Amino acid sequence: MNLKEINVFIKNSVENIYDEIVKVRRKIHMNPELGDEEFQTSKTVKEFLKENNIQFEEIINTGVVATIYNGEGKTVAARADMDALPIFEENNVEYKSIVTGKMHACGHDAHTSIQLGVAKILAENKDKWKGTVRFFFQPAEETDGGAYRMIKAGALNFNGETSKKIDAFFALHMAPEIDLGKIGLKYGKVHATSAMLELIIYGVSAHGALPHKGVDAILIGSKVLEFFQSIISRKIDPREEAVISIGSFKGGETNNVICDKVKMLGTIRTMSAEIRSLIMETIKRDLPKFVESLGGKVEINLKEGYAPVINNDRITEFVEKNIIDLYGKESLEILKEARMDVEDVSYFLNEIDGCFFRLGTRNESKGLIYDLHHPKFNIDEESLKIGMGLQLKNIMEYLK
């Protein structure tokens, strides 16, 4: 097929299964499951694959890897995350979550449904492409990095073999900050890397009227906040992106006792693993001495989070051409700034040349304006068509 024929085929195919995929998306949306609890979602995925004669294997309990073999040729992979969030949904829709306190507030229900639609169309039209396509249905993106665990468990292997290389990787994320019909594309660094921070500061209790007889852990904690910001402002090149955020500061039980213990929880986010390491090493080396100079002691627990998301320039340029060819230049939105939130798709991109792009879902006329992780987040379901179409375009053009 030539370019025009491929585009017509893609748009017609997506239109034909749109209603079916909307039903799948709404079923998943109504039954949200948290990370590593995606048993019903995984069952829905596997039933859909079975109905369409697509081979699959289970991995790390709720994960699924589906593979379509279609003769000699290159190999392409795609990924969809499946987990929901511990949020009470506030949308008034017929497919509202029926699980109290859980909600698909990050669009993973749409990611999974789009990927199932793409798999179905490719499986039914093997005469139009050659090679192999692998689909990763991933648990626990929101929690402890299901992508890393899938890879460690052998998701990239073929029948136990590591010799067959995956040539390209494509993944998407719903984007309520981008208007419906547009696709956001970023070259190079896309998402930050992170680390989790937990501190326990120990002081000495005393009567509130006699503070000089104690060591105020709350006062030390306030100085520690300043210490963190001095790392950002004086240890890091100002041209680098980095932020330390403390989200929890707890200490003391009453109003007339000097606090002897403070617990602080926070995150470190940077655009490179090197800067993250610098910050973590500075905290471990210098913070104990700083706290001791104020009369206290500190326990430090630091844990590395996800790796940074970095798109491959060659594959990103390939996706850019596909967006323009399939949907027109007006549909392309080149993103200039990286996001400081994290995404464990980074682990796939560390192993495979690929591109992670953002699919516009915002529609102000329908009130679809809320950001990710908001209790009123929802998508314009027309975006399912656009997502399926572009993923089909990416895969078919790469494998033609």
C-alpha positions as CSV (number, residue, x, y, z in Angstrom):
1,M,0.0,0.0,0.0
2,N,1.1,3.6,-0.7
3,L,0.8,6.3,1.9
4,K,-2.7,7.4,0.9
5,E,-3.9,3.8,1.0
6,I,-2.4,3.2,4.4
7,N,-4.1,6.3,5.8
8,V,-7.5,5.4,4.4
9,F,-7.2,1.9,5.7
10,I,-6.2,3.1,9.2
11,K,-9.0,5.6,9.5
12,N,-11.7,3.2,8.2
13,S,-10.4,0.4,10.5
14,V,-10.4,2.6,13.5
15,E,-13.9,3.9,12.7
16,N,-15.2,0.3,12.4
17,I,-14.1,-0.8,15.8
18,Y,-14.6,2.5,17.7
19,D,-17.8,1.6,19.4
20,E,-16.3,-1.7,20.6
21,I,-13.3,0.0,22.0
22,V,-15.4,2.6,23.8
23,K,-17.3,-0.2,25.5
24,V,-14.0,-1.8,26.6
25,R,-12.7,1.5,27.9
26,R,-15.9,2.1,29.9
27,K,-15.8,-1.4,31.4
28,I,-12.2,-0.9,32.6
29,H,-13.1,2.6,33.8
30,M,-16.0,1.3,35.9
31,N,-13.8,-1.3,37.5
32,P,-10.5,0.4,38.5
33,E,-7.8,-1.5,40.2
34,L,-4.6,-0.3,42.0
35,G,-1.1,-1.3,41.1
36,D,-0.5,-5.1,41.2
37,E,-4.2,-5.6,41.8
38,E,-5.3,-5.4,38.2
39,F,-6.8,-8.9,38.1
40,Q,-10.1,-8.0,36.5
41,T,-8.4,-5.6,34.1
42,S,-5.9,-8.3,33.1
43,K,-8.8,-10.8,32.7
44,T,-10.5,-8.3,30.3
45,V,-7.3,-7.9,28.3
46,K,-6.8,-11.7,28.0
47,E,-10.4,-12.3,27.1
48,F,-10.2,-9.7,24.3
49,L,-6.9,-11.2,23.0
50,K,-8.4,-14.7,23.0
51,E,-11.4,-13.6,21.1
52,N,-9.2,-12.2,18.5
53,N,-6.8,-15.2,18.3
54,I,-3.8,-13.2,19.6
55,Q,-1.1,-15.1,21.4
56,F,-0.2,-13.9,24.9
57,E,1.7,-14.8,28.1
58,E,1.2,-13.7,31.7
59,I,4.0,-12.0,33.5
60,I,4.5,-10.6,37.1
61,N,1.0,-11.7,38.2
62,T,-1.2,-9.2,36.4
63,G,0.9,-8.2,33.5
64,V,0.3,-9.5,29.9
65,V,2.6,-9.7,26.9
66,A,0.8,-10.2,23.6
67,T,2.7,-11.1,20.4
68,I,1.6,-11.1,16.8
69,Y,4.1,-13.0,14.5
70,N,3.7,-12.3,10.8
71,G,6.7,-13.6,8.9
72,E,10.2,-12.3,8.6
73,G,10.9,-8.6,9.3
74,K,11.5,-6.1,12.0
75,T,10.0,-6.1,15.5
76,V,8.0,-3.3,17.0
77,A,6.7,-3.0,20.6
78,A,4.0,-0.9,22.3
79,R,3.1,-0.4,25.9
80,A,-0.1,0.4,27.8
81,D,-0.3,0.7,31.6
82,M,-3.4,-0.6,33.4
83,D,-3.5,0.6,37.0
84,A,-5.8,3.1,38.6
85,L,-5.4,5.5,41.5
86,P,-6.8,5.7,45.1
87,I,-9.1,8.7,44.2
88,F,-12.9,9.1,44.7
89,E,-14.4,9.8,41.3
90,E,-16.6,12.9,41.1
91,N,-17.7,12.6,37.4
92,N,-21.4,12.2,36.8
93,V,-21.2,9.7,33.9
94,E,-22.9,6.4,33.3
95,Y,-19.6,4.6,33.4
96,K,-18.5,6.2,36.7
97,S,-16.2,4.0,38.9
98,I,-18.2,1.5,40.9
99,V,-15.3,0.8,43.3
100,T,-15.4,3.3,46.2
101,G,-12.2,5.3,46.5
102,K,-10.6,4.1,43.3
103,M,-10.6,5.8,39.9
104,H,-8.9,5.8,36.5
105,A,-7.8,9.4,36.9
106,C,-4.7,9.1,34.7
107,G,-6.1,7.6,31.5
108,H,-4.7,4.1,31.8
109,D,-8.1,2.7,30.9
110,A,-7.8,4.6,27.6
111,H,-4.2,3.4,27.1
112,T,-5.2,-0.2,27.5
113,S,-8.3,0.1,25.2
114,I,-6.3,1.9,22.5
115,Q,-3.7,-0.9,22.5
116,L,-6.3,-3.6,22.3
117,G,-7.9,-1.9,19.3
118,V,-4.5,-1.7,17.6
119,A,-3.8,-5.3,18.3
120,K,-7.2,-6.4,16.9
121,I,-6.8,-4.5,13.6
122,L,-3.2,-5.8,13.0
123,A,-4.3,-9.3,13.8
124,E,-7.1,-9.1,11.3
125,N,-5.0,-7.6,8.5
126,K,-1.8,-9.5,8.3
127,D,-1.7,-9.0,4.5
128,K,-0.9,-5.4,5.0
129,W,2.3,-5.6,7.1
130,K,5.2,-8.0,7.9
131,G,7.3,-8.7,11.0
132,T,6.5,-9.0,14.7
133,V,4.5,-6.8,17.1
134,R,4.7,-7.1,20.8
135,F,2.2,-5.4,23.2
136,F,3.1,-4.9,26.8
137,F,0.1,-4.5,29.1
138,Q,1.8,-3.3,32.2
139,P,0.7,-3.1,35.9
140,A,1.8,-0.7,38.6
141,E,3.0,2.4,36.8
142,E,1.6,4.6,39.5
143,T,3.3,2.7,42.4
144,D,6.6,0.8,42.2
145,G,7.6,0.5,38.5
146,G,5.8,-2.4,36.8
147,A,7.8,-1.7,33.6
148,Y,11.1,-2.4,35.4
149,R,9.8,-5.7,36.9
150,M,8.3,-6.8,33.5
151,I,11.7,-6.3,31.8
152,K,13.5,-8.1,34.7
153,A,11.1,-11.0,34.4
154,G,11.9,-11.4,30.7
155,A,9.2,-9.3,28.9
156,L,11.7,-8.4,26.1
157,N,12.7,-12.0,25.5
158,F,11.2,-14.1,22.7
159,N,10.4,-17.6,23.8
160,G,13.2,-17.4,26.3
161,E,15.6,-16.1,23.8
162,T,17.3,-12.7,24.0
163,S,18.8,-12.7,20.5
164,K,15.8,-11.3,18.7
165,K,16.0,-7.5,19.0
166,I,13.1,-5.1,19.3
167,D,13.7,-2.4,16.7
168,A,11.3,0.3,17.8
169,F,9.0,1.2,20.7
170,F,5.9,3.4,20.8
171,A,3.8,4.5,23.7
172,L,1.3,7.3,24.5
173,H,-0.2,9.1,27.4
174,M,-3.5,10.9,27.6
175,A,-2.9,14.7,27.9
176,P,-5.7,16.9,29.3
177,E,-3.5,20.0,28.8
178,I,-3.6,19.5,25.0
179,D,-6.7,20.0,22.9
180,L,-8.5,17.1,21.4
181,G,-7.1,16.5,17.9
182,K,-3.5,17.5,18.7
183,I,-0.6,15.3,19.6
184,G,2.3,16.5,21.8
185,L,5.8,15.5,20.8
186,K,9.0,16.2,22.7
187,Y,12.5,15.4,21.5
188,G,15.1,14.3,24.0
189,K,14.3,14.6,27.7
190,V,10.5,14.2,28.3
191,H,10.0,13.3,32.0
192,A,12.1,13.7,35.1
193,T,13.8,11.1,37.3
194,S,13.0,10.9,41.0
195,A,13.9,9.7,44.4
196,M,11.8,9.3,47.6
197,L,13.0,10.9,50.8
198,E,12.1,10.0,54.4
199,L,13.7,11.7,57.4
200,I,13.2,11.2,61.1
201,I,14.7,14.1,63.2
202,Y,15.3,13.4,66.9
203,G,15.5,16.2,69.5
204,V,15.0,16.3,73.2
205,S,11.6,16.8,74.9
206,A,11.1,19.6,77.4
207,H,8.4,21.8,78.9
208,G,7.2,24.5,76.5
209,A,8.1,27.1,79.1
210,L,11.7,25.9,79.3
211,P,12.8,25.4,75.7
212,H,16.4,25.8,76.6
213,K,16.3,22.5,78.4
214,G,15.3,20.6,75.3
215,V,16.2,20.3,71.6
216,D,13.3,21.4,69.4
217,A,12.9,18.9,66.5
218,I,10.4,21.2,64.8
219,L,12.9,24.0,64.7
220,I,15.5,21.7,63.3
221,G,13.1,20.5,60.7
222,S,12.4,24.0,59.6
223,K,16.1,24.5,59.2
224,V,16.4,21.3,57.2
225,L,13.8,22.7,54.7
226,E,16.2,25.6,54.2
227,F,19.1,23.2,53.8
228,F,17.3,21.4,51.0
229,Q,16.7,24.6,49.1
230,S,20.3,25.6,49.5
231,I,21.3,22.4,47.7
232,I,19.1,23.4,44.7
233,S,20.2,27.0,44.7
234,R,23.9,26.6,45.5
235,K,25.0,23.1,44.6
236,I,23.2,22.6,41.2
237,D,24.0,24.4,38.0
238,P,21.1,26.8,37.5
239,R,20.7,25.5,33.9
240,E,19.8,22.1,35.3
241,E,16.2,21.3,36.3
242,A,15.9,20.0,39.9
243,V,13.4,20.3,42.8
244,I,13.2,18.9,46.3
245,S,9.6,18.9,47.6
246,I,8.5,18.0,51.2
247,G,4.9,16.9,51.2
248,S,4.6,15.8,54.8
249,F,6.0,17.3,58.0
250,K,4.7,15.8,61.2
251,G,5.9,16.3,64.8
252,G,4.6,17.0,68.3
253,E,1.4,16.0,70.2
254,T,0.4,19.1,72.2
255,N,0.9,22.8,72.7
256,N,3.1,23.0,75.7
257,V,5.8,20.4,75.1
258,I,9.0,20.9,73.0
259,C,8.8,18.3,70.2
260,D,11.4,15.6,70.3
261,K,10.6,13.9,67.0
262,V,9.7,15.0,63.5
263,K,9.1,12.9,60.4
264,M,9.4,14.4,56.9
265,L,8.4,12.8,53.6
266,G,9.3,14.2,50.2
267,T,10.6,13.7,46.7
268,I,13.6,14.7,44.6
269,R,13.0,15.3,40.9
270,T,15.7,16.0,38.3
271,M,16.1,15.7,34.6
272,S,19.2,13.5,34.8
273,A,20.3,10.6,36.9
274,E,23.6,12.3,37.5
275,I,22.0,15.3,39.2
276,R,19.7,13.0,41.2
277,S,22.8,11.2,42.5
278,L,24.6,14.4,43.4
279,I,21.6,15.6,45.5
280,M,21.2,12.2,47.2
281,E,25.0,12.0,48.0
282,T,24.9,15.6,49.4
283,I,22.0,14.8,51.7
284,K,23.6,11.6,53.0
285,R,27.0,13.2,53.5
286,D,26.1,16.7,54.8
287,L,22.7,16.5,56.5
288,P,23.7,14.4,59.5
289,K,26.4,16.9,60.3
290,F,24.0,19.9,59.8
291,V,21.4,18.4,62.2
292,E,24.0,17.5,64.8
293,S,25.3,21.1,64.7
294,L,21.8,22.0,65.9
295,G,21.8,19.5,68.7
296,G,19.8,16.7,67.1
297,K,20.2,13.5,65.2
298,V,18.7,12.3,61.9
299,E,17.8,9.0,60.2
300,I,17.8,9.3,56.4
301,N,16.1,6.9,54.1
302,L,16.6,7.6,50.3
303,K,15.2,5.4,47.6
304,E,15.8,5.9,43.9
305,G,12.6,6.3,41.8
306,Y,12.0,6.0,38.1
307,A,14.7,6.7,35.5
308,P,14.3,9.8,33.3
309,V,12.2,9.4,30.1
310,I,14.3,10.2,27.1
311,N,13.0,9.9,23.5
312,N,15.2,8.7,20.7
313,D,15.6,11.5,18.1
314,R,15.3,9.1,15.1
315,I,12.1,7.5,16.3
316,T,10.6,10.8,17.4
317,E,11.2,12.3,14.0
318,F,9.6,9.2,12.5
319,V,6.5,9.7,14.7
320,E,6.4,13.4,13.8
321,K,6.2,12.6,10.1
322,N,3.5,10.1,10.8
323,I,1.4,12.6,12.7
324,I,1.7,15.1,9.8
325,D,1.0,12.5,7.2
326,L,-2.0,11.0,8.9
327,Y,-3.7,14.0,10.6
328,G,-2.1,17.1,9.1
329,K,0.5,19.6,10.3
330,E,-2.1,21.4,12.5
331,S,-2.3,18.2,14.7
332,L,1.3,18.4,15.7
333,E,2.3,20.2,18.9
334,I,6.0,20.3,19.5
335,L,6.6,20.4,23.3
336,K,9.5,22.7,24.3
337,E,9.6,21.8,28.0
338,A,10.1,18.5,29.8
339,R,7.7,17.5,32.6
340,M,8.9,17.2,36.1
341,D,6.6,14.3,36.9
342,V,8.0,10.7,36.4
343,E,6.9,7.8,34.2
344,D,8.2,4.3,34.3
345,V,8.0,3.9,30.5
346,S,11.6,5.1,30.9
347,Y,12.7,1.5,31.5
348,F,11.4,0.4,28.1
349,L,13.1,3.4,26.5
350,N,16.4,2.6,28.2
351,E,16.3,-0.8,26.4
352,I,14.7,0.1,23.0
353,D,14.9,3.1,20.7
354,G,11.5,4.7,21.0
355,C,9.1,7.6,21.4
356,F,6.6,8.4,24.2
357,F,4.1,11.0,23.0
358,R,1.1,12.8,24.5
359,L,-2.5,12.4,23.1
360,G,-4.7,15.5,23.5
361,T,-8.0,14.9,25.3
362,R,-9.0,18.4,26.4
363,N,-12.5,19.6,25.2
364,E,-13.7,22.7,27.0
365,S,-17.1,22.6,25.3
366,K,-17.7,19.3,27.1
367,G,-16.2,20.4,30.4
368,L,-13.3,18.0,29.9
369,I,-10.7,20.4,31.4
370,Y,-9.4,18.7,34.6
371,D,-5.8,17.6,34.9
372,L,-4.4,14.1,35.5
373,H,-5.0,12.7,39.1
374,H,-8.0,15.0,39.6
375,P,-11.3,13.4,40.8
376,K,-13.1,15.0,37.7
377,F,-10.5,14.0,35.1
378,N,-12.1,12.4,32.0
379,I,-11.3,12.2,28.4
380,D,-13.1,13.0,25.1
381,E,-13.5,9.5,23.8
382,E,-12.8,10.7,20.3
383,S,-9.2,10.7,21.3
384,L,-9.4,6.9,21.3
385,K,-9.7,7.0,17.5
386,I,-6.7,9.3,17.2
387,G,-4.6,7.2,19.5
388,M,-5.4,4.0,17.7
389,G,-4.8,5.6,14.3
390,L,-1.4,7.0,15.2
391,Q,-0.2,3.8,16.8
392,L,-1.3,1.8,13.8
393,K,0.5,4.3,11.5
394,N,3.7,4.1,13.6
395,I,3.7,0.3,13.5
396,M,2.6,-0.3,9.9
397,E,5.0,2.3,8.5
398,Y,7.9,0.8,10.5
399,L,7.0,-2.7,9.3
400,K,6.0,-2.1,5.8
